[in-house]
Amino acid sequence: MDRIVEFEINNIPLKYSRQDFIKDIEHADETEYNKCGITKGIDGFDGLLKIPQESIIKPFVHKFLIDNETTFTNPFLKEYFDNILKEMPEFVGIIGKQQHKTHAYTIDIHTIKTLQSAIKDSLYQELSNEDKTILKYSILLHDIGKKGGIIHHGHEFVSAEYAQKILKDSPIKEKIVSNILNHEWFKDYCQQTLSANEIIKRVHSPKIAMIMAKSDLSNVNPEFHYHCTGTHTQEEFDKFMTEKFNEVFVL
């Protein structure tokens, strides 16, 4: 899985694309969306897709969610992402999903870039194998409930709720859900709405919390992390983040 850092990924091509799916269901009545667990949103739809018992858009939902696959020509990338879709078909719901204009990437690409940055982080190699797995799933699901096209305050709570359903009886579910619930901790700390003591009580792994915070912030757009931290280079940004992390966790 760590080989993903070798690739520059700007889109995840699907056999049945998000655009085709939205086009096929856009004229359906609102009640048909509700039967599938979704609501019409700015970017086509929002929600955790499910296969309904009866709905006129059921065939399209099934085609998008269950029978879909990527069309990567690179065999590693195809196998890598097809495995994600088989294990977590709900991930399809964020592929190609536009974000608020502050973001340079769709939700899926932001997620993958965040994962790549996390694996490159020097702290990553200090994690146990189980914590590496927890980190990867936490990142893959941290924005799974985010609405398209808007600043979605509280998306961490929706994403955590969806993760509970997706992970079902996984023995590491609660730690993953905790990471998702708290993945906005760094912003809250910097805005002084969350104290260091409160953060320490909430996070189960300081290293995972730091890796997620830095990776997530670094992949909003190419300049955002510099702008919001008052830094101008990667070296300055790294120093700023280390100093802030030391304030909270006293490393």
ABEGO torsion letter per residue (X at the ends): XAAAAABBBABBBBABBAAAAAAAAAABBAAAAAAAGBBBBAAGBBEBBBBBABBAAAAAAAAAAAABBBABABAAAAAAAAAAAAABAAAAAABGBBBBAABABBAAAAAAAAAAAAAABAAAAABBAAAAAAAAAAAAAAAAABBBGBBBBGAAAAAAAAAAAAAEABAAAAAAAAAAAAAAAAAAAAAGABBAAAAAAABABAAAAAAAAAAAAAAABAAAAAAAAGBABAAAAAAAAAAAAAAAAGX
